[in-house]
């Protein structure tokens, strides 16, 4: 009927996608549902999966005090792998949550509940992304390869965590920060305590940013019985965010101290400046947190890319001192 709103080519737009993103504006129409399944229209998740990888690699380089051309491949391979595995993980999440997503305003236009992609097509797309990621993983040492396979456990469990625990953000943290262990091991050949400390710091950081993110869906989640830390904490969320802020900064600082402690004093101080700048950014987010401000919640969540880049910057500078 004339005057009716028409669905855009390639399927309906996703509610929290980045405005004028390349998927909606430049990707072929046939590819858009698959790219949206992989959240290519929302790159923040890829950053949040990638940054712990770079933390782990740089910290391993600080400890070993050596660098090689292969480290450049680890750096790039982690970026490609994070993009693909985030896509595969999100596809798996949408397959698992297809019965819930159609009942939530923010997610009802996702490709599976809106009928743009079948479950079978989604499974094929997920497998293709995982297969290319496997090819990258196989270029690393055997210890890193083993860790890569182990990472599938939290990835597979996470979509179901919101159904049996109030702490699904913890399971997301276990999955999203695994790269800190893997990248460290890809450089050094074995795990070390600084990497484990770094992993724990990332998990607590995930509790911080994904609790903020979960406040977008708090009303819909309550209606359909989905659990989250946002629902659990309620009005006490700012206090819990402060605890997560302090915990992540302390753990990240301790990891930096473990990693750069044997280096020169200037190198150590620069490395420790990373957790300080990271904590400053998280404190800025906490001061601007408003649970009812939907656009503000998205803005704060996305700003964690900048928070996570700060340790990357300072760890890299510390390597040069």
C-alpha positions in Angstrom: 0.0 0.0 0.0 1.3 3.4 -0.9 2.8 5.2 2.1 3.6 2.0 4.0 7.2 1.7 5.4 9.2 -0.7 3.2 11.6 -3.2 4.6 15.2 -2.2 3.5 16.9 -4.5 0.9 18.7 -7.3 2.7 16.3 -7.5 5.6 15.2 -5.2 8.5 17.8 -3.1 10.3 19.0 -4.3 13.7 18.0 -2.0 16.6 21.5 -1.5 18.2 23.6 -1.6 15.0 26.1 1.2 14.4 24.4 4.0 12.4 25.3 3.9 8.7 27.5 0.9 9.1 29.1 -0.7 6.1 26.9 -3.8 6.2 23.7 -1.8 5.9 25.1 0.7 3.4 27.6 -1.1 1.2 27.4 -4.9 1.6 25.5 -6.9 -1.1 21.9 -7.4 -0.1 22.2 -11.2 -0.1 25.1 -11.1 2.3 23.6 -8.7 4.8 21.7 -11.3 6.9 24.8 -13.4 7.3 27.0 -10.4 8.2 24.4 -9.3 10.7 24.4 -12.9 12.2 28.2 -12.3 12.7 27.6 -8.8 14.2 29.7 -7.2 11.5 27.4 -4.2 11.8 28.4 -3.9 15.5 32.2 -4.2 15.7 32.6 -3.5 19.4 32.2 -7.2 20.2 35.2 -8.0 18.0 37.3 -5.4 19.7 36.3 -6.8 23.2 37.4 -10.3 22.0 40.6 -9.1 20.4 42.0 -6.7 23.0 42.7 -9.4 25.6 44.7 -11.2 22.9 46.8 -8.2 22.3 47.3 -7.8 26.1 48.5 -11.3 26.3 50.9 -11.1 23.4 52.4 -7.8 24.5 52.8 -8.9 28.1 54.5 -12.2 26.9 56.9 -10.0 24.8 57.6 -7.9 27.9 58.5 -10.9 29.9 60.6 -12.6 27.3 62.2 -9.4 26.1 62.2 -10.6 22.6 60.2 -10.1 19.4 60.1 -11.8 16.1 58.3 -11.5 12.8 56.1 -14.4 13.9 54.8 -12.1 16.7 53.5 -9.8 13.9 51.6 -12.8 12.5 50.2 -13.5 16.0 49.1 -9.9 16.2 47.3 -10.1 12.8 46.1 -13.6 13.2 44.4 -12.8 16.5 42.6 -9.9 14.7 41.4 -12.1 11.9 40.5 -14.9 14.3 38.7 -12.7 16.7 36.5 -11.4 13.9 35.7 -14.9 12.6 35.2 -16.5 16.0 33.2 -13.7 17.3 31.0 -14.2 14.2 30.8 -17.9 14.8 30.0 -17.4 18.4 27.3 -14.9 17.7 25.8 -17.2 15.1 25.7 -20.0 17.7 24.2 -17.6 20.2 21.4 -16.6 17.8 20.7 -20.3 16.9 20.5 -21.1 20.7 18.3 -18.0 21.5 16.1 -18.0 18.4 13.0 -18.7 20.5 13.8 -15.8 22.9 15.0 -13.2 20.4 11.7 -12.8 18.7 10.1 -11.7 22.0 12.6 -9.0 22.8 12.3 -5.6 21.1 16.0 -5.1 20.6 16.6 -8.6 19.0 13.3 -9.4 17.2 14.8 -8.3 13.8 17.8 -10.6 14.0 18.2 -12.8 10.9 16.9 -16.0 12.4 13.7 -14.9 14.3 12.8 -12.5 11.4 13.0 -15.4 8.9 15.9 -14.1 6.8 18.2 -17.1 7.6 17.2 -20.6 8.4 18.8 -22.6 11.3 20.4 -24.9 8.7 21.9 -21.9 6.8 23.1 -20.4 10.1 24.8 -23.7 11.1 26.6 -23.8 7.7 27.7 -20.1 8.1 28.9 -20.8 11.6 30.9 -23.8 10.5 32.6 -21.9 7.7 33.8 -19.1 10.0 35.0 -21.7 12.5 36.9 -23.6 9.8 38.8 -20.5 8.6 39.6 -19.7 12.3 41.0 -23.2 12.7 43.3 -22.7 9.8 44.8 -19.7 11.6 45.0 -21.5 14.9 47.0 -24.4 13.3 49.8 -21.9 12.4 50.5 -21.5 16.2 52.4 -23.9 18.5 50.8 -27.0 19.9 50.1 -25.5 23.3 48.3 -22.6 21.8 46.3 -25.0 19.5 45.2 -27.0 22.5 44.1 -23.9 24.3 42.2 -22.9 21.1 40.2 -26.1 21.2 39.5 -25.7 25.0 38.1 -22.3 24.3 35.1 -23.9 22.6 33.8 -25.1 26.0 32.8 -21.6 27.4 31.7 -20.5 23.9 29.2 -23.4 23.6 27.9 -23.0 27.2 27.5 -19.2 27.3 24.2 -18.9 25.3 22.5 -21.3 27.9 24.0 -19.6 31.0 21.3 -17.0 31.2 18.8 -19.8 31.7 20.3 -21.3 34.8 22.4 -18.6 36.5 22.1 -14.9 37.4 25.8 -14.6 36.3 25.8 -15.2 32.5 28.2 -12.3 32.3 30.8 -14.5 34.1 30.5 -17.2 31.4 30.8 -14.5 28.7 34.0 -13.3 30.5 35.4 -16.9 30.5 34.9 -17.0 26.7 35.8 -13.5 25.6 39.1 -13.3 27.5 40.5 -16.7 26.5 42.6 -14.9 23.9 44.9 -13.6 26.7 45.9 -17.1 27.5 46.2 -18.2 23.8 48.2 -15.2 22.5 50.6 -15.4 25.5 51.1 -19.1 24.8 51.5 -18.6 21.0 54.5 -16.3 21.8 56.0 -18.1 24.8 55.1 -21.8 24.2 53.5 -22.3 27.6 51.2 -20.7 30.0 52.5 -18.4 32.8 51.0 -16.7 35.8 51.0 -13.2 34.3 48.7 -14.6 31.6 46.4 -16.2 34.1 46.2 -12.9 36.1 45.5 -11.1 32.9 42.7 -13.5 32.1 41.1 -12.9 35.5 41.4 -9.1 34.9 39.6 -9.5 31.6 36.8 -11.6 33.2 36.1 -8.9 35.8 36.2 -6.2 33.1 33.6 -8.2 31.2 31.4 -8.3 34.3 31.7 -4.5 34.3 30.9 -3.7 30.7 28.3 -6.5 30.1 26.3 -5.6 33.2 26.0 -2.1 31.7 25.0 -3.6 28.4 22.4 -6.0 30.0 20.5 -3.0 31.5 19.1 -2.4 28.0 17.0 -5.6 28.2 16.2 -5.7 31.9 12.4 -5.3 31.4 12.1 -7.8 28.5 14.4 -10.2 30.3 12.2 -10.1 33.4 9.1 -10.8 31.3 10.5 -13.9 29.7 12.6 -15.2 32.6 16.1 -14.5 31.4 18.7 -14.0 34.1 21.5 -11.4 34.2 23.6 -9.5 36.6 21.7 -6.3 35.6 18.5 -7.9 37.0 20.3 -9.3 40.0 22.0 -6.1 41.0 19.1 -3.7 40.2 19.5 -0.4 42.0 22.8 -1.6 43.5 24.4 -1.8 40.0 26.7 1.3 40.5 28.2 -0.3 43.7 28.8 -3.5 41.9 30.3 -1.7 38.9 32.7 0.0 41.3 33.8 -3.4 42.7 34.4 -4.7 39.2 36.3 -1.6 38.3 38.6 -1.9 41.3 39.1 -5.7 40.8 39.9 -5.4 37.1 42.4 -2.6 37.6 44.2 -4.4 40.5 44.4 -7.6 38.6 45.6 -5.8 35.4 48.1 -3.9 37.4 49.4 -7.1 39.0 49.7 -8.7 35.6 51.7 -5.7 34.4 53.9 -5.9 37.4 54.5 -9.6 36.9 55.3 -9.1 33.2 57.4 -5.9 33.4 58.8 -6.2 36.9 62.2 -7.5 35.7 62.6 -4.7 33.2 64.0 -1.2 33.7 62.2 1.2 36.0 60.9 3.4 33.2 59.6 0.4 31.3 57.8 -0.9 34.4 56.2 2.5 35.2 55.0 2.9 31.6 53.5 -0.6 31.7 51.7 0.2 35.0 50.3 3.4 33.4 48.2 1.1 31.2 46.0 -0.2 34.1 45.9 3.3 35.5 44.5 4.8 32.3 42.2 1.8 31.9 40.8 2.4 35.4 40.4 6.1 34.7 38.2 5.3 31.7 36.1 2.8 33.6 35.6 5.4 36.3 34.4 7.8 33.6 31.9 5.2 32.5 30.7 4.7 36.1 30.1 8.4 36.6 28.0 8.5 33.4 26.0 5.3 34.1 22.2 5.9 34.0 20.3 2.6 34.0 17.3 4.0 32.1 19.2 5.8 29.4 19.2 3.3 26.5 21.4 5.4 24.1 23.7 6.2 27.0 24.1 2.5 27.9 25.0 1.6 24.3 27.5 4.5 24.2 29.2 3.5 27.5 29.4 -0.1 26.4 31.0 0.8 23.0 33.5 3.0 24.8 35.2 -0.1 26.3 37.1 -0.4 23.0 39.0 2.8 24.0 39.4 1.5 27.6 40.9 -1.8 26.4 43.2 -0.1 23.9 44.9 1.9 26.7 46.9 -1.1 28.1 47.7 -2.1 24.6 49.2 1.4 24.0 51.3 1.5 27.2 52.4 -2.1 27.0 53.7 -1.5 23.5 55.5 1.7 24.6 57.1 -0.2 27.5 58.5 -2.7 25.1 60.5 0.1 23.4 62.0 1.4 26.6 
